[in-house]
């Protein structure tokens, strides 16, 4: 059973996508129940039979086996005969006490479930409607804060492991300022990686109470100080200069006006060669997750909202800083890194291809997917399909005026990487974006960058009946016109493309950008 609601294909008009959306909570409830019951921790010592698991957890044996089977289909358990055991995924992230445990984060999502049921009321009211009761005891509030901090600590621990390689070899000695530090996990990751750094954590007193204990448990006592403050207050941030200022998952927690002020104050704390690290959910990276988190902010905060990486960059550049384009992590968040000196950004370990993909995606493509150039499929039949079946055959930049399959195959051997660019009509707009992507690649240093787009050239209403092309510098051949099997190449990239059954069907365009 695949969670298809994470892979919506606009060319698939069956109602299955809607069914998958409607039953999405089935998946999460199975996970919540297993984590809350401690199932994966129970199985950390080895496999067990369903009856043994049921007895240990106080469950009914028959129902337990059905529950365990469901977990097997989700890839969280494995089964050998009548013995159930953890998979590598669950053994790594769902066993209590393990270094990478994510159970606190998962159960925090369960806690948020109740407030999400009030989405309609929030939409009617224009904002949050559910608040902790005024009579809530201090102890209850403390437990709630601890639940949140431990949940965010789980998440931040996984994120910082993705972030640290970007800064490999950058820091010797210096100071970190972690603004809205939460558990301090991001700062802690840098402290563990760079022994010459110290950190100042800024957050509310009740939050820092937990952060202090967590960093001391990591053996970092003596290398950090706590600075209790409301980060929105004008004088909340201590004086710099700092070599690294961190805002991790802070941008989405406040209003646009508040974040603009906070970015300005954070920038003011930077040393001459320092870095401002903004880590957050951005629509440029994972638009579905960013949009749903934005609703989560509507439901659960006073005025939080998801802002784009482009907006963050504009704010920082307006304050005299140089910025990277969004740096996507493998998970659902991304980075924007700023510095006073562009040379400092050049010291970061950012893969050129990764940076290029981020810039190309911002041009308006639905998807940008990297594949080895050798995966581009060029059989011998495609140009025959152009000759016998396409009304554009014979036009400039269409067969027979395009490279034959053998020439295309030979040319592909001179490239190592191909980017598949997915878009939609109108064709002229799509083709202009493809040219912009090719130019961006050239400016980045890929001097051999070469684009093939979808369909015949759409720059002119019609090609001249005689004489040369009106736009020889802009026209490019199509993938299929050069013998490329677009459907098979798209499939090899893990994307989907279907033949159209009706003129009203959703149309996808694909282009290819070759890089070396």
C-alpha positions as CSV (number, residue, x, y, z in Angstrom):
1,X,0.0,0.0,0.0
2,X,1.7,3.2,-1.2
3,X,0.8,6.6,0.2
4,X,-0.1,8.0,-3.2
5,X,-1.2,11.4,-1.8
6,X,2.6,12.2,-1.7
7,X,2.9,11.6,-5.4
8,X,0.1,13.4,-7.1
9,X,0.2,13.1,-10.9
10,X,-2.0,15.7,-12.6
11,X,-2.3,13.4,-15.7
12,X,-3.9,10.7,-13.5
13,X,-7.6,11.4,-13.5
14,X,-8.7,8.5,-11.4
15,X,-10.3,9.3,-8.0
16,X,-7.6,7.2,-6.2
17,X,-5.6,10.3,-5.3
18,X,-8.7,11.6,-3.5
19,X,-9.2,8.3,-1.7
20,X,-5.6,8.4,-0.6
21,X,-5.9,11.9,0.7
22,X,-9.1,11.0,2.6
23,X,-7.5,8.0,4.3
24,X,-4.2,9.7,5.0
25,X,-4.9,9.6,8.8
26,X,-4.9,5.8,8.6
27,X,-1.2,5.9,8.0
28,X,-0.4,8.3,10.8
29,X,-2.7,6.6,13.4
30,X,-0.9,3.3,12.8
31,X,2.4,5.0,13.4
32,X,1.2,7.0,16.4
33,X,-0.1,3.9,18.1
34,X,3.0,1.8,17.5
35,X,5.3,4.5,18.8
36,X,3.2,5.4,21.8
37,X,2.9,1.7,22.8
38,X,6.7,1.3,22.5
39,X,6.5,-1.5,20.0
40,X,9.7,-0.7,18.2
41,X,11.6,-0.4,21.5
42,X,10.2,-3.7,22.5
43,X,11.5,-5.3,19.3
44,X,15.0,-3.7,19.6
45,X,16.2,-6.9,21.3
46,X,15.1,-9.1,18.5
47,X,12.1,-10.5,16.7
48,X,9.0,-11.7,18.5
49,X,5.7,-13.6,17.7
50,X,2.4,-11.7,17.5
51,X,1.2,-13.4,20.7
52,X,4.3,-12.4,22.6
53,X,4.0,-8.8,21.4
54,X,0.3,-8.7,22.3
55,X,1.1,-10.0,25.8
56,X,3.9,-7.5,26.4
57,X,1.8,-4.5,25.2
58,X,-1.6,-5.6,26.7
59,X,-3.2,-6.0,23.3
60,X,-5.6,-8.6,21.9
61,X,-3.6,-11.3,20.1
62,X,-5.8,-11.5,17.0
63,X,-6.0,-7.7,16.5
64,X,-2.3,-7.4,17.2
65,X,-1.3,-9.6,14.3
66,X,-3.5,-7.6,11.9
67,X,-1.8,-4.4,13.3
68,X,1.6,-5.9,12.8
69,X,0.8,-6.9,9.2
70,X,-0.2,-3.3,8.5
71,X,3.1,-2.1,9.8
72,X,4.9,-4.6,7.5
73,X,3.1,-3.1,4.5
74,X,4.3,0.4,5.6
75,X,7.9,-0.8,5.7
76,X,8.2,-0.4,9.5
77,X,8.3,-4.1,10.4
78,X,9.6,-7.2,8.7
79,X,8.3,-10.7,9.0
80,X,10.0,-14.1,8.8
81,X,7.4,-16.8,9.3
82,X,5.5,-15.9,12.4
83,X,8.3,-13.7,13.8
84,X,8.1,-9.9,13.5
85,X,11.1,-7.6,13.6
86,X,12.2,-4.0,13.2
87,X,13.3,-2.9,9.8
88,X,16.5,-0.8,9.5
89,X,14.4,2.4,9.3
90,X,12.4,1.7,12.5
91,X,15.4,0.4,14.3
92,X,17.3,3.6,13.6
93,X,14.6,6.2,14.3
94,X,11.9,4.6,16.4
95,X,13.7,2.8,19.2
96,X,13.6,4.8,22.4
97,X,17.0,5.9,23.7
98,X,18.8,5.6,20.4
99,X,20.8,8.5,19.1
100,X,18.5,9.3,16.2
101,X,15.2,8.6,17.9
102,X,12.2,10.5,16.3
103,X,9.4,9.3,18.6
104,X,9.0,12.6,20.5
105,X,8.6,14.4,17.2
106,X,6.0,11.8,16.0
107,X,4.0,12.0,19.2
108,X,4.0,15.8,19.0
109,X,2.3,15.5,15.6
110,X,-0.3,13.4,17.4
111,X,-0.7,16.1,20.0
112,X,-1.4,18.6,17.2
113,X,-4.1,16.4,15.7
114,X,-6.8,17.9,18.0
115,X,-6.1,21.5,17.0
116,X,-6.1,20.5,13.3
117,X,-9.7,19.3,13.7
118,X,-10.6,22.9,14.3
119,X,-9.3,24.0,10.8
120,X,-12.8,25.1,9.7
121,X,-13.3,27.3,12.8
122,X,-9.8,28.8,12.2
123,X,-10.8,29.6,8.6
124,X,-14.0,31.2,9.7
125,X,-12.2,33.3,12.4
126,X,-9.2,34.1,10.3
127,X,-6.7,32.7,12.7
128,X,-6.1,30.6,15.8
129,X,-9.1,29.7,17.9
130,X,-7.8,27.1,20.4
131,X,-5.6,28.2,23.3
132,X,-4.3,26.5,26.5
133,X,-6.9,27.1,29.2
134,X,-6.2,30.2,31.3
135,X,-6.3,28.1,34.5
136,X,-3.6,25.7,33.2
137,X,-1.2,24.9,36.0
138,X,2.5,25.8,35.8
139,X,3.3,22.1,35.9
140,X,1.1,21.3,32.9
141,X,2.6,24.2,31.0
142,X,6.1,22.9,31.8
143,X,5.2,19.4,30.6
144,X,3.8,20.8,27.3
145,X,6.9,22.9,26.8
146,X,9.1,19.9,27.5
147,X,7.1,17.8,25.0
148,X,7.6,20.4,22.3
149,X,11.3,20.9,23.0
150,X,12.0,17.2,22.9
151,X,10.0,16.9,19.7
152,X,12.0,19.7,18.1
153,X,15.2,18.2,19.4
154,X,14.5,15.0,17.5
155,X,14.0,16.9,14.3
156,X,16.8,19.4,14.7
157,X,19.3,16.6,15.4
158,X,18.6,15.1,12.0
159,X,18.7,18.4,10.2
160,X,22.0,19.5,11.6
161,X,23.7,16.4,10.3
162,X,22.6,17.5,6.8
163,X,23.7,21.1,7.4
164,X,27.2,20.5,8.8
165,X,28.9,19.2,5.6
166,X,28.1,22.6,4.0
167,X,30.4,24.2,6.5
168,X,33.2,21.6,6.4
169,X,36.6,23.2,7.2
170,X,35.1,26.7,7.6
171,X,35.4,27.4,11.3
172,X,38.4,27.4,13.6
173,X,37.6,29.5,16.7
174,X,34.7,31.9,17.3
175,X,31.2,32.4,18.6
176,X,27.8,31.1,17.6
177,X,24.6,32.9,18.3
178,X,21.5,30.6,18.1
179,X,18.4,32.8,17.9
180,X,15.3,31.0,19.2
181,X,17.5,28.1,20.0
182,X,14.8,25.7,21.3
183,X,16.7,22.6,22.5
184,X,20.0,24.0,21.2
185,X,20.4,20.9,18.9
186,X,21.6,22.9,15.9
187,X,24.2,24.9,17.9
188,X,25.2,21.6,19.6
189,X,25.9,20.0,16.3
190,X,28.3,22.8,15.4
191,X,30.0,22.7,18.8
192,X,30.6,19.0,18.4
193,X,32.0,19.4,14.9
194,X,34.1,22.5,15.6
195,X,35.9,22.2,19.0
196,X,37.1,25.8,18.8
197,X,33.6,27.3,18.8
198,X,31.4,28.5,21.7
199,X,27.7,29.3,21.6
200,X,25.1,31.7,23.0
201,X,21.6,30.4,23.1
202,X,18.7,32.9,23.0
203,X,15.2,31.8,23.9
204,X,12.6,32.1,26.6
205,X,13.7,31.2,30.2
206,X,11.4,28.1,30.4
207,X,12.8,26.8,27.1
208,X,16.5,27.4,28.0
209,X,15.9,25.4,31.2
210,X,15.5,22.3,29.1
211,X,18.2,23.3,26.5
212,X,20.8,23.7,29.2
213,X,20.3,20.2,30.5
214,X,20.3,18.7,27.0
215,X,23.6,20.3,26.0
216,X,25.2,19.3,29.3
217,X,24.0,15.7,28.6
218,X,25.9,15.9,25.3
219,X,29.1,16.8,27.1
220,X,29.1,20.5,26.0
221,X,29.0,22.1,29.5
222,X,31.3,25.1,29.6
223,X,31.1,25.8,25.9
224,X,27.7,27.6,25.9
225,X,25.9,30.3,27.7
226,X,22.1,30.9,27.9
227,X,20.7,34.4,27.2
228,X,17.0,34.4,28.3
229,X,15.0,36.8,26.2
230,X,12.0,37.2,24.0
231,X,13.7,37.3,20.6
232,X,11.1,39.8,19.3
233,X,12.1,42.4,21.9
234,X,14.4,45.2,20.5
235,X,17.4,44.4,22.7
236,X,17.0,40.7,22.9
237,X,20.1,39.7,21.0
238,X,23.5,40.1,22.6
239,X,26.3,42.1,21.1
240,X,28.4,40.6,18.4
241,X,30.4,39.9,16.5
242,X,29.6,36.3,15.9
243,X,31.1,33.9,13.4
244,X,27.7,32.1,12.9
245,X,24.2,33.4,13.6
246,X,21.5,30.6,13.4
247,X,17.8,31.1,12.8
248,X,16.5,27.5,12.5
249,X,12.8,27.1,12.0
250,X,12.2,30.6,13.2
251,X,11.1,32.4,10.0
252,X,7.8,30.5,9.8
253,X,6.9,31.2,13.5
254,X,6.2,34.9,13.2
255,X,4.7,37.5,11.0
256,X,6.4,39.0,8.0
257,X,7.0,42.3,9.8
258,X,8.4,40.6,12.9
259,X,10.7,38.4,10.8
260,X,12.0,41.4,8.8
261,X,13.0,43.1,12.1
262,X,14.5,39.9,13.4
263,X,16.6,39.3,10.3
264,X,17.8,42.9,10.5
265,X,18.9,42.5,14.1
266,X,20.5,39.1,13.4
267,X,22.4,40.6,10.5
268,X,23.7,43.3,12.8
269,X,25.3,40.6,15.0
270,X,27.5,39.2,12.2
271,X,31.2,39.5,12.2
272,X,33.1,40.6,9.1
273,X,33.6,37.0,7.9
274,X,30.6,35.5,9.6
275,X,27.6,33.6,8.3
276,X,23.9,34.0,8.9
277,X,22.2,30.6,8.5
278,X,18.5,30.5,7.9
279,X,17.0,27.0,8.0
280,X,13.3,26.6,7.3
281,X,10.5,25.2,5.3
282,X,10.4,27.0,1.9
283,X,7.8,26.6,-0.9
284,X,10.7,26.6,-3.4
285,X,11.8,23.2,-2.0
286,X,8.8,21.2,-0.9
287,X,5.7,23.2,-1.9
288,X,3.2,20.7,-0.5
289,X,4.9,20.5,2.9
290,X,5.4,24.3,3.1
291,X,1.7,24.9,2.3
292,X,0.5,22.5,4.9
293,X,2.9,23.9,7.5
294,X,1.6,27.3,6.7
295,X,-1.9,26.0,7.7
296,X,-0.4,24.6,10.8
297,X,0.9,28.1,11.7
298,X,-2.6,29.5,11.1
299,X,-4.1,26.9,13.5
300,X,-1.4,26.9,16.2
301,X,0.3,30.2,16.3
302,X,-0.7,33.9,16.8
303,X,0.6,35.1,13.4
304,X,3.2,32.6,12.0
305,X,3.3,31.9,8.3
306,X,5.6,30.3,5.8
307,X,7.6,32.7,3.8
308,X,9.6,32.0,0.6
309,X,13.3,31.7,0.4
310,X,13.2,34.5,-2.2
311,X,11.6,36.8,0.3
312,X,14.3,36.0,2.9
313,X,17.0,36.6,0.4
314,X,15.5,40.0,-0.6
315,X,15.4,41.1,3.0
316,X,19.0,40.1,3.7
317,X,20.3,41.6,0.5
318,X,18.5,44.8,1.3
319,X,20.6,44.9,4.5
320,X,23.8,44.6,2.5
321,X,24.4,40.9,2.8
322,X,25.3,38.4,0.0
323,X,23.1,35.3,-0.1
324,X,23.2,31.8,-1.5
325,X,20.2,30.6,-3.5
326,X,18.1,28.1,-1.5
327,X,20.2,25.1,-0.6
328,X,17.8,22.1,-0.4
329,X,18.4,19.4,2.2
330,X,17.5,15.8,1.4
331,X,14.6,16.2,3.8
332,X,11.8,18.7,3.7
333,X,13.7,21.9,4.6
334,X,16.2,24.1,3.0
335,X,18.9,26.7,3.8
336,X,19.6,30.3,2.9
337,X,23.1,31.3,3.9
338,X,24.2,35.0,4.0
339,X,27.5,36.8,4.6
340,X,28.8,40.3,4.4
341,X,31.4,39.2,1.9
342,X,30.7,37.1,-1.2
343,X,34.1,35.5,-0.8
344,X,32.9,33.9,2.5
345,X,30.1,32.1,0.6
346,X,32.7,30.7,-1.8
347,X,34.2,28.8,1.1
348,X,31.1,26.8,1.7
349,X,30.9,23.2,0.4
350,X,27.9,23.7,-1.9
351,X,27.7,21.3,-4.8
352,X,27.5,23.4,-8.0
353,X,24.9,21.1,-9.5
354,X,22.7,21.4,-6.4
355,X,23.0,25.2,-6.5
356,X,22.1,25.2,-10.2
357,X,19.1,23.0,-9.7
358,X,17.8,25.4,-7.1
359,X,18.1,28.4,-9.4
360,X,16.5,26.5,-12.3
361,X,13.6,25.4,-10.2
362,X,13.0,29.0,-9.3
363,X,12.4,29.8,-13.0
364,X,9.0,28.2,-12.7
365,X,9.6,24.5,-13.5
366,X,7.3,22.0,-11.8
367,X,10.2,19.5,-11.3
368,X,13.9,19.5,-12.0
369,X,15.4,16.0,-11.9
370,X,19.1,15.1,-12.3
371,X,20.1,11.8,-14.0
372,X,23.3,10.5,-15.6
373,X,23.5,11.5,-19.2
374,X,23.9,7.8,-20.0
375,X,20.3,7.2,-18.9
376,X,19.0,9.3,-21.7
377,X,17.4,6.7,-24.1
378,X,18.1,7.2,-27.8
379,X,16.8,4.2,-29.8
380,X,16.6,4.1,-33.6
381,X,12.8,4.3,-34.1
382,X,12.0,7.8,-32.7
383,X,12.9,9.8,-35.9
384,X,10.6,7.4,-37.8
385,X,7.8,8.5,-35.6
386,X,8.6,12.1,-36.5
387,X,8.7,11.3,-40.2
388,X,5.5,9.3,-40.2
389,X,3.1,10.9,-37.9
390,X,4.1,14.5,-37.1
391,X,2.8,17.4,-39.2
392,X,5.9,19.5,-38.3
393,X,8.3,17.2,-40.0
394,X,10.5,19.2,-42.3
395,X,10.3,22.4,-40.3
396,X,13.6,24.1,-39.3
397,X,14.9,22.5,-36.1
398,X,12.8,19.4,-36.7
399,X,13.9,16.2,-38.6
400,X,15.5,15.9,-41.1
401,X,17.3,19.1,-40.0
402,X,18.2,17.8,-36.6
403,X,21.0,15.3,-35.5
404,X,20.1,11.7,-36.3
405,X,20.1,9.2,-33.4
406,X,23.7,8.1,-33.9
407,X,24.9,11.7,-33.6
408,X,22.8,12.3,-30.5
409,X,24.2,9.1,-28.9
410,X,27.7,10.3,-29.7
411,X,27.1,13.7,-28.3
412,X,25.7,12.3,-25.0
413,X,29.0,10.6,-24.4
414,X,30.6,14.1,-23.9
415,X,28.2,14.9,-21.0
416,X,28.0,13.4,-17.5
417,X,24.7,14.8,-16.3
418,X,21.3,15.6,-17.7
419,X,18.6,17.6,-16.0
420,X,15.0,16.9,-16.9
421,X,12.9,20.0,-16.6
422,X,9.2,19.5,-16.3
423,X,6.7,22.2,-17.1
424,X,3.4,22.9,-18.9
425,X,1.9,25.0,-21.7
426,X,2.0,27.5,-23.2
427,X,4.9,26.2,-25.3
428,X,6.5,29.6,-26.0
429,X,6.7,30.3,-22.2
430,X,8.1,26.9,-21.5
431,X,10.7,27.2,-24.2
432,X,11.8,30.6,-22.9
433,X,12.3,29.1,-19.4
434,X,14.4,26.3,-20.9
435,X,16.6,28.9,-22.6
436,X,16.9,30.8,-19.3
437,X,17.9,27.5,-17.6
438,X,20.6,26.9,-20.3
439,X,21.9,30.5,-19.7
440,X,21.9,30.0,-16.0
441,X,24.0,26.8,-16.4
442,X,26.5,28.5,-18.7
443,X,26.9,31.4,-16.2
444,X,27.5,28.9,-13.4
445,X,30.4,27.4,-15.3
446,X,28.9,24.6,-17.3
447,X,30.2,26.0,-20.6
448,X,29.0,23.0,-22.6
449,X,25.4,23.4,-21.4
450,X,23.0,22.4,-24.1
451,X,19.2,22.3,-24.0
452,X,16.7,20.2,-26.0
453,X,13.1,21.2,-25.4
454,X,9.6,19.9,-26.1
455,X,7.9,19.9,-29.5
456,X,8.6,22.2,-32.4
457,X,9.9,25.7,-31.8
458,X,7.1,28.1,-30.8
459,X,8.9,31.4,-30.9
460,X,7.2,32.4,-34.2
461,X,3.6,31.7,-35.2
462,X,5.0,30.0,-38.3
463,X,8.4,29.3,-39.7
464,X,9.5,31.3,-42.9
465,X,8.6,29.3,-46.0
466,X,12.1,30.2,-47.4
467,X,15.2,31.7,-45.9
468,X,16.9,31.2,-42.6
469,X,15.4,30.9,-39.1
470,X,14.4,34.2,-37.6
471,X,15.8,33.3,-34.2
472,X,18.8,31.1,-34.8
473,X,20.4,32.0,-31.4
474,X,17.3,31.0,-29.5
475,X,15.8,28.0,-31.3
476,X,16.6,24.6,-30.0
477,X,15.7,21.1,-31.2
478,X,13.2,19.0,-29.4
479,X,14.2,15.9,-27.5
480,X,12.2,13.6,-29.8
481,X,13.5,15.4,-32.9
482,X,17.0,14.3,-32.0
483,X,15.9,10.7,-31.5
484,X,15.4,10.7,-27.7
485,X,12.6,8.5,-26.3
486,X,11.1,11.0,-24.0
487,X,8.7,8.6,-22.3
488,X,11.4,6.1,-21.4
489,X,13.9,8.8,-20.3
490,X,11.3,10.3,-18.0
491,X,10.5,6.9,-16.6
492,X,14.2,6.2,-15.9
493,X,14.3,9.5,-13.9
494,X,11.5,8.3,-11.7
495,X,8.9,10.7,-13.2
496,X,5.7,10.0,-15.1
497,X,4.4,10.8,-18.5
498,X,1.2,9.5,-20.1
499,X,-0.2,9.6,-23.6
500,X,-3.2,11.9,-23.8
501,X,-6.7,10.4,-24.1
502,X,-8.6,13.6,-24.4
503,X,-7.8,17.2,-25.5
504,X,-8.8,18.3,-22.0
505,X,-6.1,16.1,-20.4
506,X,-3.3,17.8,-18.4
507,X,-0.3,18.3,-20.7
508,X,3.2,17.9,-19.4
509,X,6.3,19.3,-21.2
510,X,9.8,17.9,-20.6
511,X,13.1,19.5,-21.7
512,X,16.6,18.1,-21.3
513,X,19.6,20.2,-20.2
514,X,23.0,18.5,-20.7
515,X,25.8,19.4,-18.4
516,X,29.5,18.5,-18.0
